[in-house]
Amino acid sequence: MTVDPQTRADPAALQAQIAGSSFYTAMRLMPKAERAAMFAIYTYCRLVDDIADDGTRPRDVRAIELQRWRTDLDALYARRPAGQAAFLEGPVRDFGLRQADFLAVIDGMDMDVAEDVRAPDRATLTLYCDRVAVAVGRLSTRIFGMEEGPGLELADRLGQALQLTNILRDLDEDAAIGRLYLPREPLVQAGIVTTDPLAAIGDPRVDIVCRDLAAQALDHFAAAERVLRARPRGRLMAPRLMAAVYRAILQDMLVLGWAPPRRRVRIGKLRLLLIVARCSVFG
């Protein structure tokens, strides 16, 4: 989702743009201050992600824009005028958010800007997921009020699970912009040696690869569930809901499979409300 110019300047417009999404629903369940901080993090992630995904501009130009964010974050944490990062001042102050986690997100965006990611090895994919998703989880669990140990474990496991699910859901969209996030090892094992995104996802054997990645995501979901079931301190409704929604998406994709032609799995409003109700009652 691209953030348009009006939305960049108006947080309310951002909320309207994502209304109805599982993220928006999860955030609406949080107290006002925590909700505002989460929307600030979401805005930050969308803005830097839009830079990385803007294929209309040269890579060096996008790299410079990401560097400007690094500079503004440096200023923010040095308590100087922070330019485009100024809207993060309140959440950083109120929840002790760490600069390293904001920078990790930019590191992930830099991976996409430096070159189109195509069939990375498993270690590189894990690193990418850590930067673009787990780092966001580390920021989020501080807003949820979690203690360090369980917060880091939940951020890692749920962040990896959510990002792998996104990769499996966005195969066609990513391939259309020249990216292939499926890991190299299972691709080669399945007999898919090309790293051309459209060719790789057009091969019926891609279903084998995707099921391998789905099993990895399910392991992460299960580990995240163990953390949540231990009932650590914190406001846990939002991560419970995100885990439930994304796990449902993954289960639907497992039923449909990934052999072409594919259709994008979506969670309708009624089903989302049922998941919210179930999370509220059973945790």
C-alpha positions as CSV (number, residue, x, y, z in Angstrom):
1,M,0.0,0.0,0.0
2,T,1.4,3.4,-1.0
3,V,1.0,6.3,1.3
4,D,-0.2,9.3,-0.7
5,P,0.9,12.9,-0.1
6,Q,-2.2,13.8,1.9
7,T,-1.8,10.8,4.1
8,R,1.8,11.6,4.8
9,A,0.8,15.0,6.4
10,D,-2.4,13.7,8.1
11,P,-2.4,10.8,10.5
12,A,-6.2,10.6,10.3
13,A,-6.0,10.1,6.6
14,L,-3.7,7.2,7.1
15,Q,-6.1,5.6,9.6
16,A,-8.9,6.1,7.0
17,Q,-6.8,4.5,4.3
18,I,-6.1,1.3,6.3
19,A,-9.6,1.1,8.0
20,G,-10.9,-2.4,7.7
21,S,-7.5,-4.1,7.7
22,S,-6.5,-6.5,10.4
23,F,-3.8,-4.1,11.5
24,Y,-6.3,-1.3,12.0
25,T,-8.7,-3.6,13.9
26,A,-5.9,-4.7,16.2
27,M,-4.8,-1.1,16.9
28,R,-8.3,0.1,17.6
29,L,-8.4,-2.3,20.5
30,M,-5.5,-0.6,22.2
31,P,-5.6,2.4,24.7
32,K,-5.4,5.8,23.0
33,A,-1.7,6.6,23.7
34,E,-0.5,3.1,22.7
35,R,-2.7,3.2,19.6
36,A,-1.3,6.6,18.5
37,A,2.3,5.2,19.0
38,M,1.5,2.2,16.9
39,F,0.1,4.3,14.1
40,A,3.3,6.4,14.2
41,I,5.4,3.3,13.8
42,Y,3.1,2.1,11.0
43,T,3.4,5.5,9.3
44,Y,7.2,5.3,9.5
45,C,7.3,1.8,8.1
46,R,5.0,2.8,5.2
47,L,7.1,5.9,4.3
48,V,10.4,4.1,4.2
49,D,8.9,1.1,2.4
50,D,7.4,3.4,-0.3
51,I,10.9,4.7,-0.9
52,A,12.3,1.2,-1.4
53,D,9.4,0.1,-3.7
54,D,9.4,3.2,-5.9
55,G,10.7,1.7,-9.1
56,T,10.2,5.0,-11.0
57,R,13.3,6.5,-9.5
58,P,17.0,5.4,-9.7
59,R,18.4,3.3,-6.9
60,D,20.9,5.9,-5.9
61,V,18.2,8.5,-5.4
62,R,16.2,6.1,-3.2
63,A,19.4,5.3,-1.2
64,I,19.9,9.0,-0.5
65,E,16.3,9.3,0.7
66,L,16.8,6.4,3.1
67,Q,20.0,8.0,4.3
68,R,18.1,11.2,5.1
69,W,15.9,9.1,7.4
70,R,19.0,7.9,9.2
71,T,20.2,11.4,9.6
72,D,16.8,12.6,10.9
73,L,16.7,9.7,13.4
74,D,20.2,10.6,14.6
75,A,18.9,14.1,15.2
76,L,15.7,12.8,17.0
77,Y,17.7,10.8,19.4
78,A,20.2,13.7,19.9
79,R,17.2,15.9,20.8
80,R,17.8,18.2,17.8
81,P,15.2,19.2,15.2
82,A,14.4,15.9,13.5
83,G,12.9,16.9,10.2
84,Q,10.7,14.2,8.7
85,A,11.2,12.0,11.8
86,A,9.8,14.6,14.2
87,F,6.4,12.8,14.5
88,L,8.2,9.9,16.3
89,E,9.3,12.1,19.2
90,G,6.3,11.4,21.4
91,P,6.3,7.6,21.0
92,V,10.1,7.4,21.4
93,R,9.9,9.4,24.6
94,D,6.8,7.7,26.1
95,F,7.8,4.1,25.4
96,G,11.5,4.1,25.2
97,L,11.7,3.0,21.6
98,R,15.2,2.2,20.4
99,Q,16.9,3.8,17.5
100,A,18.5,0.6,16.5
101,D,15.1,-0.9,15.7
102,F,14.1,2.0,13.5
103,L,17.5,1.8,11.7
104,A,17.1,-2.0,11.2
105,V,13.9,-1.3,9.2
106,I,15.9,1.0,7.0
107,D,18.6,-1.7,6.7
108,G,15.9,-4.0,5.3
109,M,14.7,-1.3,2.9
110,D,18.4,-0.9,1.8
111,M,18.5,-4.6,0.8
112,D,15.6,-3.9,-1.6
113,V,17.1,-0.7,-2.9
114,A,20.6,-2.1,-3.5
115,E,19.3,-4.8,-5.8
116,D,16.1,-6.7,-6.4
117,V,16.1,-9.6,-3.9
118,R,15.9,-12.8,-5.9
119,A,16.0,-16.2,-4.3
120,P,18.1,-15.3,-1.3
121,D,19.7,-18.1,0.7
122,R,17.9,-19.0,3.9
123,A,20.2,-17.0,6.2
124,T,19.8,-13.9,4.1
125,L,16.0,-14.3,4.1
126,T,16.0,-14.7,7.9
127,L,18.1,-11.5,8.1
128,Y,15.7,-9.6,5.8
129,C,12.7,-10.7,7.8
130,D,14.4,-9.7,11.0
131,R,15.0,-6.2,9.6
132,V,11.6,-5.5,8.0
133,A,9.4,-7.3,10.5
134,V,11.0,-8.5,13.7
135,A,12.5,-5.0,14.3
136,V,8.9,-3.6,14.0
137,G,7.9,-6.3,16.5
138,R,10.6,-5.1,18.9
139,L,9.2,-1.6,18.7
140,S,5.7,-2.9,19.2
141,T,6.3,-5.1,22.2
142,R,7.7,-2.1,24.1
143,I,4.4,-0.2,23.3
144,F,2.5,-3.4,24.5
145,G,4.3,-3.0,27.8
146,M,6.0,-6.4,27.7
147,E,9.1,-7.4,29.7
148,E,12.3,-7.7,27.7
149,G,12.6,-11.5,27.6
150,P,9.1,-12.5,26.4
151,G,8.9,-9.3,24.3
152,L,12.0,-10.2,22.3
153,E,10.9,-13.8,21.9
154,L,7.4,-12.8,20.7
155,A,8.8,-10.1,18.3
156,D,11.2,-12.6,16.8
157,R,8.8,-15.5,16.3
158,L,5.7,-13.5,15.3
159,G,7.7,-11.2,13.1
160,Q,9.2,-14.0,11.2
161,A,5.8,-15.7,10.9
162,L,4.0,-12.6,9.6
163,Q,6.7,-11.8,7.1
164,L,6.9,-15.3,5.7
165,T,3.1,-15.3,5.4
166,N,3.3,-11.9,3.5
167,I,5.9,-13.4,1.2
168,L,3.7,-16.4,0.4
169,R,0.7,-14.2,-0.2
170,D,2.5,-11.6,-2.3
171,L,4.3,-13.9,-4.8
172,D,2.7,-12.4,-7.9
173,E,2.9,-8.8,-6.7
174,D,6.6,-9.1,-5.8
175,A,7.4,-10.9,-9.1
176,A,5.8,-8.1,-11.0
177,I,8.4,-5.7,-9.6
178,G,11.3,-8.1,-10.1
179,R,11.5,-9.7,-6.7
180,L,11.6,-13.3,-5.5
181,Y,11.8,-13.8,-1.8
182,L,11.5,-17.6,-1.9
183,P,14.7,-19.1,-0.5
184,R,17.2,-20.6,-2.9
185,E,17.8,-23.9,-1.2
186,P,14.2,-25.3,-1.5
187,L,13.9,-23.8,-5.0
188,V,16.9,-25.7,-6.2
189,Q,15.8,-28.9,-4.4
190,A,12.5,-28.6,-6.2
191,G,14.3,-28.4,-9.5
192,I,13.7,-24.6,-10.0
193,V,17.1,-23.2,-10.8
194,T,16.1,-19.9,-12.4
195,T,16.1,-16.8,-10.3
196,D,13.8,-14.9,-12.7
197,P,10.8,-14.1,-10.5
198,L,8.1,-14.6,-13.1
199,A,9.6,-17.9,-14.4
200,A,10.1,-19.2,-10.9
201,I,6.6,-18.6,-9.7
202,G,5.2,-19.8,-13.0
203,D,6.6,-23.2,-12.4
204,P,4.1,-25.6,-10.9
205,R,6.8,-27.0,-8.6
206,V,6.8,-23.7,-6.8
207,D,4.0,-25.2,-4.7
208,I,6.5,-27.5,-3.1
209,V,8.8,-24.6,-2.2
210,C,5.9,-22.5,-0.7
211,R,4.7,-25.4,1.4
212,D,8.3,-25.7,2.8
213,L,8.2,-22.0,3.7
214,A,4.7,-22.3,5.1
215,A,5.9,-25.1,7.5
216,Q,8.6,-22.8,8.7
217,A,6.0,-20.0,9.3
218,L,3.7,-22.4,11.2
219,D,6.6,-23.3,13.5
220,H,7.1,-19.6,14.2
221,F,3.4,-19.2,14.8
222,A,3.4,-22.1,17.3
223,A,6.4,-20.6,19.1
224,A,4.7,-17.2,19.3
225,E,1.5,-18.9,20.6
226,R,3.6,-20.5,23.4
227,V,4.8,-17.1,24.5
228,L,1.3,-15.7,24.5
229,R,-0.2,-18.7,26.3
230,A,2.3,-18.1,29.1
231,R,0.5,-14.8,29.7
232,P,3.4,-12.5,30.1
233,R,2.8,-9.0,31.3
234,G,1.5,-6.5,28.7
235,R,-1.4,-5.6,26.5
236,L,-1.5,-8.7,24.3
237,M,-4.8,-8.5,22.5
238,A,-3.2,-6.9,19.4
239,P,-0.5,-9.5,18.8
240,R,-3.0,-12.3,19.5
241,L,-5.3,-10.9,16.9
242,M,-2.5,-10.4,14.3
243,A,-1.3,-13.9,14.9
244,A,-4.8,-15.3,14.5
245,V,-5.6,-13.4,11.3
246,Y,-2.3,-14.2,9.6
247,R,-2.4,-17.8,10.6
248,A,-5.9,-18.1,9.1
249,I,-4.5,-16.5,5.9
250,L,-1.7,-19.1,5.8
251,Q,-4.1,-22.0,6.5
252,D,-6.3,-20.8,3.6
253,M,-3.3,-20.6,1.3
254,L,-2.2,-24.1,2.3
255,V,-5.7,-25.4,1.2
256,L,-5.5,-23.6,-2.1
257,G,-1.9,-24.2,-2.8
258,W,0.5,-22.0,-4.7
259,A,0.6,-23.7,-8.2
260,P,-0.3,-21.1,-10.9
261,P,-2.8,-19.6,-11.4
262,R,-3.2,-18.3,-7.9
263,R,-5.7,-16.0,-6.3
264,R,-4.9,-13.7,-3.4
265,V,-6.4,-14.9,-0.1
266,R,-8.3,-12.3,1.9
267,I,-10.0,-12.2,5.3
268,G,-13.5,-10.8,4.9
269,K,-15.1,-8.4,7.5
270,L,-17.4,-11.0,9.0
271,R,-14.6,-13.5,9.4
272,L,-12.4,-10.8,10.9
273,L,-15.1,-10.0,13.4
274,L,-15.4,-13.7,14.4
275,I,-11.6,-13.9,14.9
276,V,-11.7,-10.8,17.1
277,A,-14.5,-12.3,19.1
278,R,-12.7,-15.6,19.5
279,C,-9.5,-13.8,20.6
280,S,-11.5,-11.7,23.1
281,V,-13.2,-14.7,24.7
282,F,-10.5,-17.4,24.6
283,G,-7.3,-15.3,24.3
